[in-house]
Amino acid sequence: MAGEGVVLVTGVSRDLGARFARSLAKDGTEVVGIDVIAPRQDLGEADFIRADIRNPVISKVIATRGVETVVHLAMVATPGAGGRSSMKEINVIGTMQLLAACQKAETFRKLVVQSSISVYGASPRDPAKFTEDMSARAQPRTGFGKDSLEIESYVRGLARRRPDVIVTTLRLANLMGAGVDSHVTRYLSLPIVPRVMGFDARLQFLHPSDAIAALLLVTHRDVPGTFNVGAGDIVTLSQALRKMGRPAVGVPQPATPLVSTLVRRARLVDFSADQIDALTYGRAMDTSRFIADTGFVPEFSSLAALEEFVSLAKPGLISRDRVDSALAAVSRVLGTAAVSDG
């Protein structure tokens, strides 16, 4: 196990960052968590410094604390009050400033970056599962996917300029589990879910506890490279809606902008065209490289992570039992009709 020295964790005001910093500090590691606002969760033994990665002052924090390892978890997947421009500034400009500070730091020796399944985009021409060597068949045009691609390009640039540094990028599947708040969980939680007719998206999830376990592993050990991290199984959108007890309203594919409009009106801010594509065609990743290199296997399947979220979510308009009963009744009617026709 490699010694990680002082670890700087960005984005600790959010759930994943706070939980990761707390878990890492529990191991006895010296952890410094930074963000522009104070964390909502207790960071345990980790220190907190209010700092903005977009500001060059981050160089001073890295230098004065003798930071050796940086774990970058400050990416914003959905915009807040500042809108899309603020989101892009935090994701792209913030990463640029952070990496510039890292590059100049003499003590710096390892970088771990949280990326996303969003880099693969979503299209009807996608493979069953993307490997790390594949690129998107349809490049993300907006939102978090586009930001993630830019972030990864800056990370590769740092790796070229500082070949002495261990650089690990984890492309995480969509987080799913109790209390997760994301564009996917908000969409699945709508009272009536608009969905594109004729498609049943393939969804791959990662439980937050598994995400933290993967991040801890590559922080404690030297595992250079880019890796897909997610549960091995796939859940379809129709399965997810049945478990949530949510009825769906079909929208013809040419009217997909209407889906985005309906979701925005339900206060799902900036539900981009790329996110609609992901919930139309779906996408999944091959995670065998990370398993082979580290032995890491998530404890939660995609289905188990979804079921945990459902168990604590507000009940839908239709219970799962009622959905199953209705489907069984329809099957019986169709079966009877088929016999009569024969």
C-alpha positions as CSV (number, residue, x, y, z in Angstrom):
1,M,0.0,0.0,0.0
2,A,1.5,3.3,-1.1
3,G,1.6,6.2,1.4
4,E,-0.7,9.0,0.2
5,G,0.6,11.7,2.6
6,V,-1.6,14.8,3.0
7,V,-4.7,14.4,0.9
8,L,-6.7,17.4,-0.5
9,V,-10.3,16.6,-1.3
10,T,-12.4,19.0,-3.4
11,G,-16.2,19.3,-3.3
12,V,-16.7,18.3,0.3
13,S,-19.9,20.4,0.6
14,R,-21.6,17.6,-1.4
15,D,-22.6,14.2,-0.1
16,L,-20.1,12.1,-2.0
17,G,-17.1,14.4,-1.2
18,A,-18.1,14.7,2.5
19,R,-18.5,10.9,3.0
20,F,-15.2,10.2,1.1
21,A,-13.2,12.7,3.2
22,R,-14.7,11.4,6.4
23,S,-14.0,7.8,5.5
24,L,-10.4,8.6,4.4
25,A,-9.7,10.5,7.6
26,K,-11.0,7.6,9.6
27,D,-8.1,5.5,8.3
28,G,-5.7,7.9,10.0
29,T,-4.9,9.8,6.8
30,E,-4.4,13.6,7.1
31,V,-7.2,15.0,5.0
32,V,-7.9,18.6,4.0
33,G,-11.4,19.2,2.5
34,I,-12.1,22.3,0.5
35,D,-15.2,23.9,-0.9
36,V,-16.8,27.4,-1.4
37,I,-19.4,26.6,1.2
38,A,-19.3,24.7,4.5
39,P,-20.2,21.0,4.2
40,R,-23.7,20.0,5.3
41,Q,-22.3,16.7,6.7
42,D,-19.8,16.1,9.4
43,L,-16.3,15.6,8.0
44,G,-15.1,13.6,11.1
45,E,-11.3,14.0,11.5
46,A,-10.8,15.8,8.2
47,D,-10.0,19.5,8.3
48,F,-12.1,22.0,6.3
49,I,-10.8,25.1,4.5
50,R,-13.2,27.4,2.7
51,A,-11.6,27.9,-0.7
52,D,-12.6,28.2,-4.3
53,I,-10.7,26.1,-6.8
54,R,-11.3,28.8,-9.4
55,N,-9.1,31.1,-7.4
56,P,-5.3,30.9,-7.7
57,V,-5.2,31.0,-3.8
58,I,-5.6,27.2,-4.1
59,S,-1.9,27.1,-4.8
60,K,-1.2,28.5,-1.4
61,V,-3.4,25.9,0.3
62,I,-1.5,23.0,-1.5
63,A,1.9,24.5,-0.7
64,T,1.3,25.4,3.0
65,R,-0.3,22.0,3.8
66,G,2.3,20.0,1.8
67,V,-0.4,18.2,-0.2
68,E,0.8,15.0,-1.9
69,T,-2.5,13.6,-3.2
70,V,-5.4,15.5,-4.7
71,V,-8.8,13.9,-5.0
72,H,-11.0,16.0,-7.3
73,L,-14.7,15.5,-6.6
74,A,-15.9,19.1,-7.1
75,M,-17.7,18.6,-10.4
76,V,-21.2,19.8,-10.7
77,A,-23.6,17.5,-12.6
78,T,-26.6,19.7,-12.6
79,P,-26.6,23.6,-12.4
80,G,-27.8,25.4,-9.3
81,A,-28.9,29.0,-8.9
82,G,-26.1,30.2,-11.1
83,G,-27.3,28.3,-14.1
84,R,-25.3,26.5,-16.8
85,S,-22.6,29.2,-17.1
86,S,-21.8,28.9,-13.4
87,M,-21.7,25.1,-13.6
88,K,-19.3,25.2,-16.5
89,E,-17.1,27.7,-14.7
90,I,-16.8,25.5,-11.7
91,N,-16.3,22.3,-13.7
92,V,-13.9,23.5,-16.4
93,I,-12.3,26.7,-15.2
94,G,-12.1,25.3,-11.7
95,T,-10.3,22.1,-12.9
96,M,-7.9,24.2,-15.0
97,Q,-6.9,26.3,-12.0
98,L,-6.6,23.3,-9.7
99,L,-4.4,21.4,-12.1
100,A,-2.2,24.5,-12.7
101,A,-1.7,24.7,-8.9
102,C,-1.0,21.0,-8.7
103,Q,1.6,21.1,-11.6
104,K,3.7,23.8,-9.7
105,A,3.5,22.0,-6.3
106,E,6.8,20.2,-5.4
107,T,5.1,17.9,-2.9
108,F,2.3,16.8,-5.3
109,R,2.6,13.1,-6.5
110,K,-0.9,11.8,-7.1
111,L,-4.2,12.9,-8.7
112,V,-7.5,11.1,-8.5
113,V,-10.3,12.5,-10.6
114,Q,-14.0,11.7,-10.6
115,S,-15.3,11.6,-14.1
116,S,-18.6,10.2,-15.4
117,I,-20.3,7.7,-17.7
118,S,-21.6,10.9,-19.4
119,V,-18.3,11.1,-21.5
120,Y,-19.7,8.3,-23.7
121,G,-22.8,10.2,-24.8
122,A,-25.9,8.2,-25.8
123,S,-27.0,7.2,-29.3
124,P,-28.8,4.3,-31.1
125,R,-25.4,3.3,-32.5
126,D,-23.8,2.7,-29.1
127,P,-22.2,-0.7,-28.3
128,A,-23.8,-2.9,-25.6
129,K,-21.0,-1.7,-23.3
130,F,-18.3,0.9,-23.7
131,T,-14.8,0.0,-22.9
132,E,-12.3,2.7,-21.8
133,D,-10.7,2.7,-25.2
134,M,-13.9,3.6,-27.0
135,S,-15.1,7.1,-27.6
136,A,-18.7,8.4,-27.9
137,R,-20.5,7.6,-31.1
138,A,-22.4,10.9,-30.6
139,Q,-20.2,13.4,-28.7
140,P,-22.0,15.1,-25.7
141,R,-23.1,18.5,-26.9
142,T,-24.1,20.2,-23.7
143,G,-24.0,19.9,-19.9
144,F,-22.1,17.6,-17.7
145,G,-21.0,15.2,-20.5
146,K,-19.3,18.0,-22.4
147,D,-17.7,19.3,-19.2
148,S,-16.4,15.8,-18.3
149,L,-14.7,15.4,-21.7
150,E,-13.0,18.8,-21.3
151,I,-11.9,17.9,-17.7
152,E,-10.4,14.6,-18.9
153,S,-8.5,16.4,-21.6
154,Y,-6.9,18.7,-19.0
155,V,-6.1,15.8,-16.8
156,R,-4.3,14.0,-19.7
157,G,-2.4,17.3,-20.3
158,L,-1.2,17.3,-16.7
159,A,-0.1,13.7,-16.9
160,R,2.0,14.5,-19.9
161,R,3.6,17.6,-18.2
162,R,4.2,15.7,-14.9
163,P,5.1,12.1,-15.8
164,D,6.3,11.7,-12.2
165,V,2.7,12.0,-11.0
166,I,0.3,9.0,-10.6
167,V,-3.0,10.0,-12.4
168,T,-6.2,8.0,-12.0
169,T,-9.5,8.9,-13.6
170,L,-12.6,7.0,-12.5
171,R,-15.6,7.2,-14.9
172,L,-18.4,6.5,-12.4
173,A,-21.9,5.2,-13.4
174,N,-24.9,7.2,-12.3
175,L,-25.1,7.1,-8.5
176,M,-28.2,5.4,-7.1
177,G,-29.2,4.6,-3.6
178,A,-31.0,5.9,-0.6
179,G,-31.0,9.7,-0.6
180,V,-29.2,10.2,-3.9
181,D,-30.3,13.5,-5.6
182,S,-29.5,13.6,-9.3
183,H,-31.1,14.2,-12.6
184,V,-31.9,10.5,-12.9
185,T,-33.5,10.1,-9.5
186,R,-35.5,13.4,-10.0
187,Y,-36.7,12.1,-13.3
188,L,-37.7,8.7,-11.9
189,S,-39.5,10.4,-9.0
190,L,-41.9,12.5,-11.2
191,P,-45.6,11.6,-10.5
192,I,-46.0,10.9,-14.2
193,V,-42.9,10.3,-16.3
194,P,-42.6,11.5,-19.9
195,R,-40.6,9.1,-22.0
196,V,-39.8,8.7,-25.6
197,M,-42.0,6.1,-27.3
198,G,-40.4,3.0,-28.7
199,F,-37.3,3.0,-26.5
200,D,-36.4,1.3,-23.2
201,A,-33.1,2.8,-22.0
202,R,-30.4,0.6,-20.4
203,L,-29.4,2.1,-17.1
204,Q,-26.3,1.2,-15.1
205,F,-25.9,2.4,-11.5
206,L,-23.3,2.7,-8.8
207,H,-24.1,2.8,-5.1
208,P,-22.5,5.7,-3.3
209,S,-20.8,3.4,-0.8
210,D,-19.2,1.5,-3.7
211,A,-18.1,4.8,-5.3
212,I,-16.4,5.7,-2.0
213,A,-14.8,2.3,-1.8
214,A,-13.4,2.6,-5.3
215,L,-12.1,6.1,-4.6
216,L,-10.5,4.9,-1.3
217,L,-8.8,2.0,-3.2
218,V,-7.1,4.2,-5.8
219,T,-6.2,6.8,-3.2
220,H,-4.4,4.3,-1.0
221,R,-2.8,2.4,-3.9
222,D,-1.1,3.5,-7.1
223,V,-3.4,2.6,-9.9
224,P,-2.6,4.8,-12.9
225,G,-5.0,5.0,-15.8
226,T,-8.7,5.6,-16.8
227,F,-11.3,3.2,-15.5
228,N,-15.0,2.5,-15.8
229,V,-16.6,1.9,-12.4
230,G,-20.2,0.6,-12.1
231,A,-22.3,-2.3,-11.2
232,G,-22.1,-5.3,-13.6
233,D,-25.8,-5.5,-14.3
234,I,-28.2,-3.3,-16.3
235,V,-31.7,-2.1,-15.4
236,T,-34.1,-0.9,-18.1
237,L,-36.1,2.3,-17.7
238,S,-39.4,0.3,-17.8
239,Q,-38.2,-1.8,-14.9
240,A,-37.2,1.2,-12.9
241,L,-40.5,2.9,-13.5
242,R,-42.4,-0.2,-12.4
243,K,-40.4,-0.4,-9.2
244,M,-41.0,3.3,-8.6
245,G,-44.7,2.9,-9.2
246,R,-44.6,5.7,-11.8
247,P,-46.9,5.7,-14.8
248,A,-45.3,7.0,-18.0
249,V,-46.7,9.1,-20.8
250,G,-45.3,8.3,-24.3
251,V,-43.9,11.1,-26.4
252,P,-43.0,10.5,-30.1
253,Q,-39.3,10.8,-30.8
254,P,-39.6,13.8,-33.1
255,A,-41.1,15.6,-30.1
256,T,-38.3,14.9,-27.7
257,P,-37.8,18.6,-27.0
258,L,-41.2,18.4,-25.4
259,V,-39.8,15.8,-22.9
260,S,-37.2,18.3,-21.9
261,T,-39.8,21.1,-21.5
262,L,-42.1,18.9,-19.4
263,V,-39.2,17.9,-17.1
264,R,-38.1,21.5,-16.7
265,R,-41.6,22.5,-15.8
266,A,-41.4,19.9,-13.1
267,R,-38.5,21.9,-11.6
268,L,-35.7,19.6,-12.9
269,V,-33.4,22.4,-13.8
270,D,-31.5,22.3,-17.1
271,F,-32.5,18.8,-18.1
272,S,-30.3,18.9,-21.2
273,A,-30.8,17.2,-24.6
274,D,-27.9,14.9,-23.7
275,Q,-29.7,13.7,-20.5
276,I,-32.8,13.1,-22.6
277,D,-30.7,11.0,-25.0
278,A,-29.3,9.0,-22.1
279,L,-32.9,8.2,-20.9
280,T,-33.9,7.3,-24.4
281,Y,-31.2,5.1,-25.7
282,G,-29.4,4.4,-22.4
283,R,-25.7,3.4,-22.1
284,A,-23.5,1.0,-20.2
285,M,-19.8,0.5,-19.4
286,D,-17.6,-2.5,-19.4
287,T,-15.9,-2.5,-16.0
288,S,-13.6,-5.5,-16.5
289,R,-10.4,-3.4,-16.7
290,F,-10.9,-2.0,-13.2
291,I,-11.8,-5.4,-11.8
292,A,-8.7,-7.0,-13.4
293,D,-6.3,-4.3,-12.2
294,T,-7.7,-3.9,-8.6
295,G,-9.9,-6.8,-7.8
296,F,-12.7,-4.3,-7.0
297,V,-16.3,-5.6,-7.3
298,P,-19.2,-3.4,-6.2
299,E,-21.3,-4.8,-3.3
300,F,-24.5,-3.4,-4.8
301,S,-25.9,-4.4,-8.2
302,S,-27.7,-1.8,-10.2
303,L,-31.0,-3.4,-9.2
304,A,-30.1,-3.5,-5.5
305,A,-29.1,0.2,-5.6
306,L,-32.4,1.1,-7.3
307,E,-34.4,-0.9,-4.8
308,E,-32.7,0.9,-1.9
309,F,-33.6,4.2,-3.5
310,V,-37.2,3.0,-4.1
311,S,-37.6,1.8,-0.5
312,L,-37.1,5.3,0.9
313,A,-38.6,7.3,-2.0
314,K,-42.2,8.8,-1.8
315,P,-44.7,6.2,-3.0
316,G,-45.7,6.5,-6.7
317,L,-49.2,6.8,-8.0
318,I,-49.3,3.1,-8.6
319,S,-47.8,0.5,-6.3
320,R,-45.5,-2.2,-7.7
321,D,-48.1,-4.9,-6.8
322,R,-50.8,-3.1,-8.8
323,V,-48.5,-2.6,-11.8
324,D,-47.6,-6.4,-11.7
325,S,-51.3,-7.3,-11.4
326,A,-52.3,-5.1,-14.3
327,L,-49.5,-6.6,-16.5
328,A,-50.6,-10.1,-15.6
329,A,-54.2,-9.3,-16.4
330,V,-53.2,-7.9,-19.8
331,S,-51.1,-11.0,-20.5
332,R,-54.0,-13.2,-19.7
333,V,-56.3,-11.3,-22.1
334,L,-53.8,-11.3,-24.9
335,G,-53.2,-15.1,-24.3
336,T,-57.0,-15.8,-24.5
337,A,-57.2,-13.7,-27.7
338,A,-54.4,-15.6,-29.3
339,V,-56.1,-19.0,-28.5
340,S,-59.4,-17.7,-29.9
341,D,-57.7,-16.5,-33.1
342,G,-56.1,-20.0,-33.4
